Amino acid sequence: MFWSQKPEPKPTIYTEETCNSCGERARRPSEAGDNVYEQGRTCTKCGSSTVVTAVYGEYPPEKPKA
Ligand SMILES: [Zn+2]
């Protein structure tokens, strides 16, 4: 019998976009096709175009052991 392995926590991938106009930085869950230095979505603040400045994974915070 195999002993059960602790499931590996999966990181959440985030895309960070920086506005070309006002410098506003926005973070959202990453989607397929998001690449650094490519054009992002429009700025939520001023409506200008943004550029993807970072794509990174973040692990959920570990739950304290009881
Ligand atoms: Zn902006």
N, CA, C, O and the ligand as a Tripos MOL2 file, in Angstrom:
@<TRIPOS>MOLECULE
protein
  265   263    67     0     0
PROTEIN
NO_CHARGES

@<TRIPOS>ATOM
      1 N           0.8530   -1.2030    0.0000 N.3       1 MET1
      2 CA          0.0000    0.0000    0.0000 C.3       1 MET1
      3 C           0.8910    1.2550    0.0000 C.2       1 MET1
      4 O           1.8890    1.3250    0.7170 O.2       1 MET1
      5 N           0.5110    2.2220   -0.8040 N.am      2 PHE2
      6 CA          1.2450    3.4760   -0.8500 C.3       2 PHE2
      7 C           0.6980    4.4320    0.2030 C.2       2 PHE2
      8 O          -0.5110    4.5280    0.4190 O.2       2 PHE2
      9 N           1.6050    5.1220    0.8380 N.am      3 TRP3
     10 CA          1.1110    6.1540    1.7430 C.3       3 TRP3
     11 C           0.7740    7.3810    0.9150 C.2       3 TRP3
     12 O           1.4370    7.6890   -0.0750 O.2       3 TRP3
     13 N          -0.2470    8.0570    1.3330 N.am      4 SER4
     14 CA         -0.7310    9.1850    0.5350 C.3       4 SER4
     15 C           0.2410   10.3520    0.6170 C.2       4 SER4
     16 O           0.7180   10.7160    1.6920 O.2       4 SER4
     17 N           0.5230   10.9270   -0.5470 N.am      5 GLN5
     18 CA          1.4120   12.0760   -0.5850 C.3       5 GLN5
     19 C           0.6060   13.3530   -0.3930 C.2       5 GLN5
     20 O          -0.5400   13.4720   -0.8270 O.2       5 GLN5
     21 N           1.2440   14.2870    0.2650 N.am      6 LYS6
     22 CA          0.6130   15.5910    0.4550 C.3       6 LYS6
     23 C           0.4860   16.2580   -0.9130 C.2       6 LYS6
     24 O           1.4740   16.3620   -1.6400 O.2       6 LYS6
     25 N          -0.6960   16.7020   -1.2670 N.am      7 PRO7
     26 CA         -0.8360   17.3410   -2.5800 C.3       7 PRO7
     27 C          -0.0440   18.6370   -2.6550 C.2       7 PRO7
     28 O          -0.0610   19.4450   -1.7270 O.2       7 PRO7
     29 N           0.6530   18.8240   -3.7750 N.am      8 GLU8
     30 CA          1.4370   20.0410   -3.9740 C.3       8 GLU8
     31 C           0.5040   21.2240   -4.1990 C.2       8 GLU8
     32 O          -0.4170   21.1340   -5.0110 O.2       8 GLU8
     33 N           0.7220   22.3160   -3.5020 N.am      9 PRO9
     34 CA         -0.1090   23.4930   -3.7720 C.3       9 PRO9
     35 C           0.2480   24.0700   -5.1370 C.2       9 PRO9
     36 O           1.4200   24.1860   -5.4940 O.2       9 PRO9
     37 N          -0.7680   24.4210   -5.8760 N.am     10 LYS10
     38 CA         -0.5190   24.9790   -7.2100 C.3      10 LYS10
     39 C          -0.4480   26.4970   -7.1310 C.2      10 LYS10
     40 O          -1.3080   27.1360   -6.5250 O.2      10 LYS10
     41 N           0.5760   27.0670   -7.7440 N.am     11 PRO11
     42 CA          0.6600   28.5280   -7.7130 C.3      11 PRO11
     43 C          -0.3880   29.1520   -8.6230 C.2      11 PRO11
     44 O          -0.7500   28.5920   -9.6580 O.2      11 PRO11
     45 N          -0.8600   30.3060   -8.2230 N.am     12 THR12
     46 CA         -1.7380   31.0810   -9.0900 C.3      12 THR12
     47 C          -0.8610   31.9910   -9.9360 C.2      12 THR12
     48 O           0.0150   32.6830   -9.4180 O.2      12 THR12
     49 N          -1.1060   31.9860  -11.2490 N.am     13 ILE13
     50 CA         -0.2920   32.8130  -12.1360 C.3      13 ILE13
     51 C          -0.9680   34.1740  -12.2990 C.2      13 ILE13
     52 O          -2.1510   34.2750  -12.6210 O.2      13 ILE13
     53 N          -0.1820   35.1950  -12.0680 N.am     14 TYR14
     54 CA         -0.6960   36.5580  -12.2070 C.3      14 TYR14
     55 C           0.0090   37.2870  -13.3430 C.2      14 TYR14
     56 O           1.1740   37.0310  -13.6460 O.2      14 TYR14
     57 N          -0.7260   38.1980  -13.9560 N.am     15 THR15
     58 CA         -0.1490   39.0780  -14.9650 C.3      15 THR15
     59 C          -0.2050   40.4940  -14.4200 C.2      15 THR15
     60 O          -1.2490   40.9600  -13.9650 O.2      15 THR15
     61 N           0.9380   41.1730  -14.4730 N.am     16 GLU16
     62 CA          0.9810   42.5520  -14.0210 C.3      16 GLU16
     63 C           1.1300   43.4640  -15.2260 C.2      16 GLU16
     64 O           2.0210   43.2780  -16.0550 O.2      16 GLU16
     65 N           0.2600   44.4360  -15.3120 N.am     17 GLU17
     66 CA          0.2900   45.3730  -16.4400 C.3      17 GLU17
     67 C           0.5810   46.7740  -15.9220 C.2      17 GLU17
     68 O           0.0810   47.1750  -14.8710 O.2      17 GLU17
     69 N           1.3780   47.4980  -16.6530 N.am     18 THR18
     70 CA          1.6880   48.8760  -16.2940 C.3      18 THR18
     71 C           1.2030   49.7930  -17.4040 C.2      18 THR18
     72 O           1.4510   49.5560  -18.5860 O.2      18 THR18
     73 N           0.5120   50.8370  -16.9990 N.am     19 CYS19
     74 CA         -0.0370   51.7740  -17.9720 C.3      19 CYS19
     75 C           1.0750   52.6230  -18.5820 C.2      19 CYS19
     76 O           1.9530   53.1110  -17.8700 O.2      19 CYS19
     77 N           1.0340   52.7960  -19.8910 N.am     20 ASN20
     78 CA          2.0290   53.6200  -20.5800 C.3      20 ASN20
     79 C           1.8430   55.0960  -20.2810 C.2      20 ASN20
     80 O           2.7830   55.8850  -20.3780 O.2      20 ASN20
     81 N           0.6350   55.4590  -19.9190 N.am     21 SER21
     82 CA          0.3250   56.8750  -19.7650 C.3      21 SER21
     83 C           0.4450   57.3600  -18.3240 C.2      21 SER21
     84 O           1.1520   58.3290  -18.0460 O.2      21 SER21
     85 N          -0.2380   56.6930  -17.4230 N.am     22 CYS22
     86 CA         -0.2650   57.1960  -16.0440 C.3      22 CYS22
     87 C           0.5650   56.3490  -15.0860 C.2      22 CYS22
     88 O           0.7520   56.7220  -13.9280 O.2      22 CYS22
     89 N           1.0580   55.2190  -15.5600 N.am     23 GLY23
     90 CA          1.9160   54.4190  -14.7030 C.3      23 GLY23
     91 C           1.1750   53.5110  -13.7410 C.2      23 GLY23
     92 O           1.7910   52.8380  -12.9150 O.2      23 GLY23
     93 N          -0.1380   53.4920  -13.8450 N.am     24 GLU24
     94 CA         -0.9410   52.6380  -12.9670 C.3      24 GLU24
     95 C          -0.5900   51.1710  -13.2010 C.2      24 GLU24
     96 O          -0.4920   50.7140  -14.3390 O.2      24 GLU24
     97 N          -0.4070   50.4620  -12.1230 N.am     25 ARG25
     98 CA         -0.1010   49.0390  -12.2610 C.3      25 ARG25
     99 C          -1.2940   48.2180  -11.7930 C.2      25 ARG25
    100 O          -1.8670   48.4600  -10.7310 O.2      25 ARG25
    101 N          -1.6440   47.2500  -12.6090 N.am     26 ALA26
    102 CA         -2.7880   46.4080  -12.2750 C.3      26 ALA26
    103 C          -2.3690   44.9490  -12.3320 C.2      26 ALA26
    104 O          -1.5870   44.5460  -13.1940 O.2      26 ALA26
    105 N          -2.8900   44.1780  -11.4190 N.am     27 ARG27
    106 CA         -2.5820   42.7600  -11.3740 C.3      27 ARG27
    107 C          -3.8770   41.9830  -11.5480 C.2      27 ARG27
    108 O          -4.8990   42.3000  -10.9400 O.2      27 ARG27
    109 N          -3.8130   40.9670  -12.3840 N.am     28 ARG28
    110 CA         -4.9930   40.1340  -12.5980 C.3      28 ARG28
    111 C          -4.5270   38.7060  -12.8190 C.2      28 ARG28
    112 O          -3.3780   38.4630  -13.1880 O.2      28 ARG28
    113 N          -5.4330   37.7650  -12.5880 N.am     29 PRO29
    114 CA         -5.0440   36.3840  -12.8770 C.3      29 PRO29
    115 C          -4.6360   36.2410  -14.3320 C.2      29 PRO29
    116 O          -5.2930   36.7720  -15.2270 O.2      29 PRO29
    117 N          -3.5620   35.5280  -14.5580 N.am     30 SER30
    118 CA         -3.0170   35.4010  -15.9040 C.3      30 SER30
    119 C          -3.9260   34.5770  -16.8030 C.2      30 SER30
    120 O          -4.6490   33.6870  -16.3550 O.2      30 SER30
    121 N          -3.8620   34.9040  -18.0700 N.am     31 GLU31
    122 CA         -4.5910   34.1370  -19.0690 C.3      31 GLU31
    123 C          -3.6080   33.6400  -20.1150 C.2      31 GLU31
    124 O          -2.5150   34.1840  -20.2720 O.2      31 GLU31
    125 N          -4.0100   32.6150  -20.8150 N.am     32 ALA32
    126 CA         -3.1440   32.0800  -21.8640 C.3      32 ALA32
    127 C          -2.8430   33.1650  -22.8800 C.2      32 ALA32
    128 O          -3.7420   33.8930  -23.3010 O.2      32 ALA32
    129 N          -1.5990   33.2760  -23.2700 N.am     33 GLY33
    130 CA         -1.2220   34.2740  -24.2620 C.3      33 GLY33
    131 C          -0.6590   35.5440  -23.6670 C.2      33 GLY33
    132 O          -0.2420   36.4470  -24.3930 O.2      33 GLY33
    133 N          -0.6450   35.6170  -22.3310 N.am     34 ASP34
    134 CA         -0.0480   36.7870  -21.6950 C.3      34 ASP34
    135 C           1.4580   36.6380  -21.6930 C.2      34 ASP34
    136 O           1.9980   35.6860  -21.1290 O.2      34 ASP34
    137 N           2.1300   37.5760  -22.3230 N.am     35 ASN35
    138 CA          3.5890   37.5310  -22.3660 C.3      35 ASN35
    139 C           4.1610   38.8810  -21.9830 C.2      35 ASN35
    140 O           3.6180   39.9320  -22.3220 O.2      35 ASN35
    141 N           5.2710   38.8220  -21.2670 N.am     36 VAL36
    142 CA          5.9370   40.0530  -20.8310 C.3      36 VAL36
    143 C           6.3350   40.8810  -22.0470 C.2      36 VAL36
    144 O           6.7560   40.3360  -23.0680 O.2      36 VAL36
    145 N           6.2030   42.1720  -21.9350 N.am     37 TYR37
    146 CA          6.5250   43.1810  -22.9590 C.3      37 TYR37
    147 C           5.4960   43.2470  -24.0750 C.2      37 TYR37
    148 O           5.6530   44.0160  -25.0230 O.2      37 TYR37
    149 N           4.4470   42.4470  -23.9650 N.am     38 GLU38
    150 CA          3.3920   42.5690  -24.9640 C.3      38 GLU38
    151 C           2.3030   43.4950  -24.4330 C.2      38 GLU38
    152 O           2.2490   43.8020  -23.2420 O.2      38 GLU38
    153 N           1.4540   43.9230  -25.3300 N.am     39 GLN39
    154 CA          0.4210   44.8570  -24.9300 C.3      39 GLN39
    155 C          -0.6060   44.1820  -24.0320 C.2      39 GLN39
    156 O          -1.0550   43.0680  -24.3020 O.2      39 GLN39
    157 N          -0.9640   44.8720  -22.9680 N.am     40 GLY40
    158 CA         -1.9640   44.3500  -22.0450 C.3      40 GLY40
    159 C          -3.3300   44.9360  -22.3340 C.2      40 GLY40
    160 O          -3.6210   45.3850  -23.4430 O.2      40 GLY40
    161 N          -4.1420   44.9180  -21.3220 N.am     41 ARG41
    162 CA         -5.4800   45.4800  -21.4730 C.3      41 ARG41
    163 C          -5.4160   46.9900  -21.3180 C.2      41 ARG41
    164 O          -4.3620   47.5540  -21.0270 O.2      41 ARG41
    165 N          -6.5470   47.6300  -21.5130 N.am     42 THR42
    166 CA         -6.5600   49.0760  -21.3250 C.3      42 THR42
    167 C          -6.5360   49.4060  -19.8310 C.2      42 THR42
    168 O          -7.0500   48.6580  -18.9990 O.2      42 THR42
    169 N          -5.9410   50.5170  -19.5330 N.am     43 CYS43
    170 CA         -5.8090   50.9590  -18.1520 C.3      43 CYS43
    171 C          -7.1810   51.2100  -17.5460 C.2      43 CYS43
    172 O          -8.0450   51.8350  -18.1590 O.2      43 CYS43
    173 N          -7.3630   50.7070  -16.3250 N.am     44 THR44
    174 CA         -8.6520   50.8900  -15.6560 C.3      44 THR44
    175 C          -8.8140   52.3140  -15.1450 C.2      44 THR44
    176 O          -9.9180   52.7430  -14.8120 O.2      44 THR44
    177 N          -7.7050   53.0390  -15.0850 N.am     45 LYS45
    178 CA         -7.7280   54.3850  -14.5250 C.3      45 LYS45
    179 C          -7.9440   55.4410  -15.6040 C.2      45 LYS45
    180 O          -8.7860   56.3270  -15.4560 O.2      45 LYS45
    181 N          -7.1790   55.3410  -16.6930 N.am     46 CYS46
    182 CA         -7.2380   56.4050  -17.6940 C.3      46 CYS46
    183 C          -7.6140   55.9060  -19.0960 C.2      46 CYS46
    184 O          -7.8460   56.7090  -20.0000 O.2      46 CYS46
    185 N          -7.6730   54.5970  -19.2710 N.am     47 GLY47
    186 CA         -8.1150   54.0670  -20.5570 C.3      47 GLY47
    187 C          -7.0320   53.9520  -21.6060 C.2      47 GLY47
    188 O          -7.3060   53.5610  -22.7410 O.2      47 GLY47
    189 N          -5.7930   54.2900  -21.2410 N.am     48 SER48
    190 CA         -4.6870   54.1510  -22.1810 C.3      48 SER48
    191 C          -4.2610   52.6890  -22.2750 C.2      48 SER48
    192 O          -4.7070   51.8340  -21.5100 O.2      48 SER48
    193 N          -3.3820   52.4360  -23.2420 N.am     49 SER49
    194 CA         -2.9050   51.0610  -23.3940 C.3      49 SER49
    195 C          -1.8660   50.7500  -22.3240 C.2      49 SER49
    196 O          -1.1540   51.6340  -21.8480 O.2      49 SER49
    197 N          -1.7970   49.4890  -21.9620 N.am     50 THR50
    198 CA         -0.8310   49.0440  -20.9730 C.3      50 THR50
    199 C           0.1080   48.0280  -21.5940 C.2      50 THR50
    200 O          -0.1620   47.4780  -22.6620 O.2      50 THR50
    201 N           1.2050   47.7900  -20.9120 N.am     51 VAL51
    202 CA          2.1330   46.7600  -21.3530 C.3      51 VAL51
    203 C           2.3010   45.7710  -20.2080 C.2      51 VAL51
    204 O           2.3570   46.1530  -19.0390 O.2      51 VAL51
    205 N           2.3790   44.5010  -20.5660 N.am     52 VAL52
    206 CA          2.5770   43.4700  -19.5420 C.3      52 VAL52
    207 C           4.0100   43.5670  -19.0350 C.2      52 VAL52
    208 O           4.9570   43.3970  -19.8030 O.2      52 VAL52
    209 N           4.1680   43.8380  -17.7600 N.am     53 THR53
    210 CA          5.5110   44.0150  -17.2030 C.3      53 THR53
    211 C           5.9670   42.8030  -16.4060 C.2      53 THR53
    212 O           7.1550   42.6640  -16.1170 O.2      53 THR53
    213 N           5.0450   41.9330  -16.0520 N.am     54 ALA54
    214 CA          5.4560   40.7560  -15.2900 C.3      54 ALA54
    215 C           4.3860   39.6890  -15.3680 C.2      54 ALA54
    216 O           3.1890   39.9770  -15.3770 O.2      54 ALA54
    217 N           4.8410   38.4550  -15.4250 N.am     55 VAL55
    218 CA          3.9520   37.3020  -15.2960 C.3      55 VAL55
    219 C           4.6150   36.3910  -14.2790 C.2      55 VAL55
    220 O           5.7390   35.9330  -14.4850 O.2      55 VAL55
    221 N           3.9260   36.1320  -13.1920 N.am     56 TYR56
    222 CA          4.5780   35.3390  -12.1520 C.3      56 TYR56
    223 C           3.5730   34.4970  -11.3910 C.2      56 TYR56
    224 O           2.3810   34.8010  -11.3430 O.2      56 TYR56
    225 N           4.0750   33.4580  -10.8120 N.am     57 GLY57
    226 CA          3.2330   32.5660  -10.0180 C.3      57 GLY57
    227 C           3.3760   32.8720   -8.5400 C.2      57 GLY57
    228 O           4.4580   33.2120   -8.0600 O.2      57 GLY57
    229 N           2.2770   32.7450   -7.8360 N.am     58 GLU58
    230 CA          2.2980   33.0080   -6.4100 C.3      58 GLU58
    231 C           1.5750   31.8690   -5.6970 C.2      58 GLU58
    232 O           0.4420   31.5230   -6.0290 O.2      58 GLU58
    233 N           2.2530   31.3010   -4.7190 N.am     59 TYR59
    234 CA          1.6220   30.2140   -3.9810 C.3      59 TYR59
    235 C           0.6610   30.7880   -2.9350 C.2      59 TYR59
    236 O           0.9210   31.8370   -2.3460 O.2      59 TYR59
    237 N          -0.4260   30.0960   -2.7210 N.am     60 PRO60
    238 CA         -1.3320   30.5610   -1.6710 C.3      60 PRO60
    239 C          -0.6320   30.4690   -0.3180 C.2      60 PRO60
    240 O           0.2050   29.5910   -0.1050 O.2      60 PRO60
    241 N          -0.9720   31.3670    0.5860 N.am     61 PRO61
    242 CA         -0.3010   31.3350    1.8960 C.3      61 PRO61
    243 C          -0.5740   30.0160    2.6050 C.2      61 PRO61
    244 O          -1.6840   29.4840    2.5680 O.2      61 PRO61
    245 N           0.4510   29.5130    3.2410 N.am     62 GLU62
    246 CA          0.2960   28.2320    3.9260 C.3      62 GLU62
    247 C          -0.5930   28.3910    5.1460 C.2      62 GLU62
    248 O          -0.4970   29.3550    5.9060 O.2      62 GLU62
    249 N          -1.4520   27.4130    5.2960 N.am     63 LYS63
    250 CA         -2.3370   27.4580    6.4520 C.3      63 LYS63
    251 C          -1.5650   27.0410    7.6930 C.2      63 LYS63
    252 O          -0.8060   26.0720    7.6750 O.2      63 LYS63
    253 N          -1.7670   27.7720    8.7500 N.am     64 PRO64
    254 CA         -1.0650   27.3820    9.9900 C.3      64 PRO64
    255 C          -1.5260   26.0170   10.4650 C.2      64 PRO64
    256 O          -2.7090   25.6840   10.4060 O.2      64 PRO64
    257 N          -0.5770   25.2420   10.9320 N.am     65 LYS65
    258 CA         -0.9240   23.8970   11.3930 C.3      65 LYS65
    259 C          -1.6220   23.9580   12.7380 C.2      65 LYS65
    260 O          -1.2670   24.7520   13.6090 O.2      65 LYS65
    261 N          -2.5830   23.1370   12.8840 N.am     66 ALA66
    262 CA         -3.3550   23.1270   14.1170 C.3      66 ALA66
    263 C          -2.5330   22.5260   15.2620 C.2      66 ALA66
    264 O          -3.0210   22.4330   16.3890 O.2      66 ALA66
    265 ZN         -3.4790   54.8010  -17.0490 Zn       67 ZN67
@<TRIPOS>BOND
     1     1     2 1
     2     2     3 1
     3     3     4 2
     4     3     5 am
     5     5     6 1
     6     6     7 1
     7     7     8 2
     8     7     9 am
     9     9    10 1
    10    10    11 1
    11    11    12 2
    12    11    13 am
    13    13    14 1
    14    14    15 1
    15    15    16 2
    16    15    17 am
    17    17    18 1
    18    18    19 1
    19    19    20 2
    20    19    21 am
    21    21    22 1
    22    22    23 1
    23    23    24 2
    24    23    25 am
    25    25    26 1
    26    26    27 1
    27    27    28 2
    28    27    29 am
    29    29    30 1
    30    30    31 1
    31    31    32 2
    32    31    33 am
    33    33    34 1
    34    34    35 1
    35    35    36 2
    36    35    37 am
    37    37    38 1
    38    38    39 1
    39    39    40 2
    40    39    41 am
    41    41    42 1
    42    42    43 1
    43    43    44 2
    44    43    45 am
    45    45    46 1
    46    46    47 1
    47    47    48 2
    48    47    49 am
    49    49    50 1
    50    50    51 1
    51    51    52 2
    52    51    53 am
    53    53    54 1
    54    54    55 1
    55    55    56 2
    56    55    57 am
    57    57    58 1
    58    58    59 1
    59    59    60 2
    60    59    61 am
    61    61    62 1
    62    62    63 1
    63    63    64 2
    64    63    65 am
    65    65    66 1
    66    66    67 1
    67    67    68 2
    68    67    69 am
    69    69    70 1
    70    70    71 1
    71    71    72 2
    72    71    73 am
    73    73    74 1
    74    74    75 1
    75    75    76 2
    76    75    77 am
    77    77    78 1
    78    78    79 1
    79    79    80 2
    80    79    81 am
    81    81    82 1
    82    82    83 1
    83    83    84 2
    84    83    85 am
    85    85    86 1
    86    86    87 1
    87    87    88 2
    88    87    89 am
    89    89    90 1
    90    90    91 1
    91    91    92 2
    92    91    93 am
    93    93    94 1
    94    94    95 1
    95    95    96 2
    96    95    97 am
    97    97    98 1
    98    98    99 1
    99    99   100 2
   100    99   101 am
   101   101   102 1
   102   102   103 1
   103   103   104 2
   104   103   105 am
   105   105   106 1
   106   106   107 1
   107   107   108 2
   108   107   109 am
   109   109   110 1
   110   110   111 1
   111   111   112 2
   112   111   113 am
   113   113   114 1
   114   114   115 1
   115   115   116 2
   116   115   117 am
   117   117   118 1
   118   118   119 1
   119   119   120 2
   120   119   121 am
   121   121   122 1
   122   122   123 1
   123   123   124 2
   124   123   125 am
   125   125   126 1
   126   126   127 1
   127   127   128 2
   128   127   129 am
   129   129   130 1
   130   130   131 1
   131   131   132 2
   132   131   133 am
   133   133   134 1
   134   134   135 1
   135   135   136 2
   136   135   137 am
   137   137   138 1
   138   138   139 1
   139   139   140 2
   140   139   141 am
   141   141   142 1
   142   142   143 1
   143   143   144 2
   144   143   145 am
   145   145   146 1
   146   146   147 1
   147   147   148 2
   148   147   149 am
   149   149   150 1
   150   150   151 1
   151   151   152 2
   152   151   153 am
   153   153   154 1
   154   154   155 1
   155   155   156 2
   156   155   157 am
   157   157   158 1
   158   158   159 1
   159   159   160 2
   160   159   161 am
   161   161   162 1
   162   162   163 1
   163   163   164 2
   164   163   165 am
   165   165   166 1
   166   166   167 1
   167   167   168 2
   168   167   169 am
   169   169   170 1
   170   170   171 1
   171   171   172 2
   172   171   173 am
   173   173   174 1
   174   174   175 1
   175   175   176 2
   176   175   177 am
   177   177   178 1
   178   178   179 1
   179   179   180 2
   180   179   181 am
   181   181   182 1
   182   182   183 1
   183   183   184 2
   184   183   185 am
   185   185   186 1
   186   186   187 1
   187   187   188 2
   188   187   189 am
   189   189   190 1
   190   190   191 1
   191   191   192 2
   192   191   193 am
   193   193   194 1
   194   194   195 1
   195   195   196 2
   196   195   197 am
   197   197   198 1
   198   198   199 1
   199   199   200 2
   200   199   201 am
   201   201   202 1
   202   202   203 1
   203   203   204 2
   204   203   205 am
   205   205   206 1
   206   206   207 1
   207   207   208 2
   208   207   209 am
   209   209   210 1
   210   210   211 1
   211   211   212 2
   212   211   213 am
   213   213   214 1
   214   214   215 1
   215   215   216 2
   216   215   217 am
   217   217   218 1
   218   218   219 1
   219   219   220 2
   220   219   221 am
   221   221   222 1
   222   222   223 1
   223   223   224 2
   224   223   225 am
   225   225   226 1
   226   226   227 1
   227   227   228 2
   228   227   229 am
   229   229   230 1
   230   230   231 1
   231   231   232 2
   232   231   233 am
   233   233   234 1
   234   234   235 1
   235   235   236 2
   236   235   237 am
   237   237   238 1
   238   238   239 1
   239   239   240 2
   240   239   241 am
   241   241   242 1
   242   242   243 1
   243   243   244 2
   244   243   245 am
   245   245   246 1
   246   246   247 1
   247   247   248 2
   248   247   249 am
   249   249   250 1
   250   250   251 1
   251   251   252 2
   252   251   253 am
   253   253   254 1
   254   254   255 1
   255   255   256 2
   256   255   257 am
   257   257   258 1
   258   258   259 1
   259   259   260 2
   260   259   261 am
   261   261   262 1
   262   262   263 1
   263   263   264 2
@<TRIPOS>SUBSTRUCTURE
     1 MET1         2 RESIDUE 1 A MET
     2 PHE2         6 RESIDUE 1 A PHE
     3 TRP3        10 RESIDUE 1 A TRP
     4 SER4        14 RESIDUE 1 A SER
     5 GLN5        18 RESIDUE 1 A GLN
     6 LYS6        22 RESIDUE 1 A LYS
     7 PRO7        26 RESIDUE 1 A PRO
     8 GLU8        30 RESIDUE 1 A GLU
     9 PRO9        34 RESIDUE 1 A PRO
    10 LYS10       38 RESIDUE 1 A LYS
    11 PRO11       42 RESIDUE 1 A PRO
    12 THR12       46 RESIDUE 1 A THR
    13 ILE13       50 RESIDUE 1 A ILE
    14 TYR14       54 RESIDUE 1 A TYR
    15 THR15       58 RESIDUE 1 A THR
    16 GLU16       62 RESIDUE 1 A GLU
    17 GLU17       66 RESIDUE 1 A GLU
    18 THR18       70 RESIDUE 1 A THR
    19 CYS19       74 RESIDUE 1 A CYS
    20 ASN20       78 RESIDUE 1 A ASN
    21 SER21       82 RESIDUE 1 A SER
    22 CYS22       86 RESIDUE 1 A CYS
    23 GLY23       90 RESIDUE 1 A GLY
    24 GLU24       94 RESIDUE 1 A GLU
    25 ARG25       98 RESIDUE 1 A ARG
    26 ALA26      102 RESIDUE 1 A ALA
    27 ARG27      106 RESIDUE 1 A ARG
    28 ARG28      110 RESIDUE 1 A ARG
    29 PRO29      114 RESIDUE 1 A PRO
    30 SER30      118 RESIDUE 1 A SER
    31 GLU31      122 RESIDUE 1 A GLU
    32 ALA32      126 RESIDUE 1 A ALA
    33 GLY33      130 RESIDUE 1 A GLY
    34 ASP34      134 RESIDUE 1 A ASP
    35 ASN35      138 RESIDUE 1 A ASN
    36 VAL36      142 RESIDUE 1 A VAL
    37 TYR37      146 RESIDUE 1 A TYR
    38 GLU38      150 RESIDUE 1 A GLU
    39 GLN39      154 RESIDUE 1 A GLN
    40 GLY40      158 RESIDUE 1 A GLY
    41 ARG41      162 RESIDUE 1 A ARG
    42 THR42      166 RESIDUE 1 A THR
    43 CYS43      170 RESIDUE 1 A CYS
    44 THR44      174 RESIDUE 1 A THR
    45 LYS45      178 RESIDUE 1 A LYS
    46 CYS46      182 RESIDUE 1 A CYS
    47 GLY47      186 RESIDUE 1 A GLY
    48 SER48      190 RESIDUE 1 A SER
    49 SER49      194 RESIDUE 1 A SER
    50 THR50      198 RESIDUE 1 A THR
    51 VAL51      202 RESIDUE 1 A VAL
    52 VAL52      206 RESIDUE 1 A VAL
    53 THR53      210 RESIDUE 1 A THR
    54 ALA54      214 RESIDUE 1 A ALA
    55 VAL55      218 RESIDUE 1 A VAL
    56 TYR56      222 RESIDUE 1 A TYR
    57 GLY57      226 RESIDUE 1 A GLY
    58 GLU58      230 RESIDUE 1 A GLU
    59 TYR59      234 RESIDUE 1 A TYR
    60 PRO60      238 RESIDUE 1 A PRO
    61 PRO61      242 RESIDUE 1 A PRO
    62 GLU62      246 RESIDUE 1 A GLU
    63 LYS63      250 RESIDUE 1 A LYS
    64 PRO64      254 RESIDUE 1 A PRO
    65 LYS65      258 RESIDUE 1 A LYS
    66 ALA66      262 RESIDUE 1 A ALA
    67 ZN67       265 GROUP 0 **** ****
